[in-house]
């Protein structure tokens, strides 16, 4: 089960099952509240039972990298949990539950990997906005031009609505220094990356870090000409 689907059963107490996905999140739920996978039997109980999801990190994650990337991962875990607390468990099969959680977490991981990659090249932080929005902010320093540019990736999370897709809107602004055309910077970033993150891969688009690095080189070249 773990090798094929990424899930591992870590504990079972009566009808309460505790599972782990890719060593990063724990999902605990009452199997008696869900439809059996045979589609014939009814749940043992009609009321919603216990369900909980938590982000536990990764065994290969250092304390420093955990603290840097855990904000975004915790945000996505919270949004998945919000959706799980709203579903009618008697209408879901256990297989549906595991598929929904694994698909959402796989999509979320694509965003947190983008964040990690950005942080390797630019100072990067995460800000949780109101509602279901997350902002990943990277700082681009151009010391030879005495210029600082801030790049923001706003991520709109639809997990709480049952949607396995994340909409992304990049923006950029000059904090100080050269007077670059900010609308053009935003247009460049939007054209360079995919406007959404989902299980469907979009061909011909840059990673977020590649787009920011490309923008950096263009700004340096333009600054030298002015």
N, C-alpha and C positions, 0 to 999 in steps of 0.2 A: 504493500500500500504506500509506503514512504517513497520507494524508488520510482514508482509509476505516477503517483498523484501528489507526493510531497507531505502526506499526512502520516502521523504516528500516534497510536493510542498509548497514552502515558498512564492512565488510571481508569478504573471502573468500580463504581460503588452503587450496587443495585442498578437502577436505570440511568444513573448519572454517569456520563462518559466524558473523560477529559482527553482532548486530542491536541497535538502540536503540529503546526504547519511550517515546514522548512526551518525549524528551530528558532522561529522568530515570534510567533504568536501562539497563545494558548486559547482554545475554544472548549468551554465546558457547557454541556447541555443535557437535558432530560430526554432520553430517547423515547420515553412513553408518551410524550406530547406531540411527536411527529408521526407522519404517515410512514408505515413500513415501505420499503422499496418495492414490494410486490404489487403495489397499487390496489390491492383487494381489501386488505384488513384496514380497520379504522384505528386511530390512535387509542391507546389505553385510557387516556384522559382527554377531556375536551378543552380544559382550560390551559392557557400558556404555562409552561413549566419553567424551571430555572434555566437561564442561559447567560453566559458571561464570556467576554473576549478581552484578552489583555496582551499588550506588547511586552515581550520578554527579552528582546535583543537577540544577539547571535553569539554563539560560543567563541567565534573567531573575531569578535569585535572588541577592540581595546577600549579602555575607559574614556580616553580622549575622543576617539571617533564616535563612541556611543553618545557622549554628551553633545557633540556637534550635530549629529544626525537624528537624535531621538525625538526632537520636537516635531519634525515632520512625520515620522513614523507613528508617534503617539497620536497626532492629529488624525491620521487616517484610521488608526485602530478605533478611536473614539467615534468617528463617523460611521464605520461599519457597525459598531455596537449600537449606535442610535437606530439604525435600520433594523437590526436583529430584535430589538426590544419592541418594535412596532408590528412585526409580522404576525399573522395568524398561524401559529405553529401547526395546528391540525390540518392546514392546507398545504404544508410543505413536507416533502420526503427528506429523510436524513441526507440522501445523496444531493438533493437540491441545496440544502443548507451548506454542505461542505463545498459544493461547486461555487456557490455565490461567494462565500468567504474567500476561497482560494483565488477566484478570478479577480475580486476586488483587491486583494493583497498583492497579487502579481502586477496589477495595473499601478497600484500605489508605489510598489517597489521600483517601477520604471522612473517615477518622479524622484524618489529619494536617491536613486543612482545618479540621476542628472544633477541633483544637489551635491552629492559627494564628489562628482567629477568637477563641477564648478569650484568647489572648495579647495581642490588640489591646485588650482591655478589662480584663483581670485578669492580675497576674503569674502566669505558668504555666510549669511545668517537667514533664519526663518522667523517670520512673524505670522501668528495666527490672528486673522481678522474676525470680525463678527460673523456669525452664521457658519456657512460651509466653505469659507474662503481661506486660502493659505497663500502667503507671499514669500517668495525666495528672492533675497536681495544680494546681489554681488557688487563689489566695488572695484572699479578699474582705475588704477593710478598710472598717469603718464608723466613721470617726473621730469623728463626733458622738456615737456611742454607746460609744466606747472599746472596740470589739469587733473581733475577728478570727475569720473563719470559713474553714475549709479545705474545699474541695470536691474529691473524688477520683473519677475515672472509671477503673475497672479494666477493661481490655480483654483478653479471652481469645482468643488467636489460634489458629485451627484450620488454618492453611495447611500446617503440617508434617504434618498428618493427611490432607491432601488435601481439606479442607473450605474452601470459599470463603465463610466467614461469620465475623464477629467478634462475640462476645457482650460486652455492656457492662453494668456494674453501677456506678451512681453512689452515692456516700455523701457525707455532710457532717458536720462536727463543729465545735464551738466551741473555738477555741484559748484565747481569753480574752475576758472581757467579759460581755455579756448571757447569761442562762441560757435559751437557746432550747431547744425540744423537738427534740433531734437525730433521733429516729426519725421524727418528722413531716417534718423536712427531707428525710430520705432517701426517704420515701414520695412526697413532692412531686416530687423530681427523677426518680424511677423512673417515675412516671406521666406526666411531661412529655415524656420522650425515648423513642426506640425502644430496646428491649432488645437489639437486634442491629444490625449494619451489614453489608449485603450489596448485591448488584446490584439487589435488589428495593427500591424506595422505599416507605416507610411514610407514608401520608397522615395529617394531623392531629397530627403530633408536632413539637415545637420542636427547634431546633438546640440543642446543648449550651450555647452562649453565651446564647441566649435564655432557656433554663431557669434558668441561674445569675443572669442579670440580673433575671428575674422573682422569683426567690427573694430576691435582694438587696432589691428594693423592698418585698416582704412583710415581711422582717425589720426594715427601717427603720421601716415603718408600725407594726409590733407593738412595736418598742422605744420609739417615741414615746408609745405608750399606757400603757406600764408605768411 
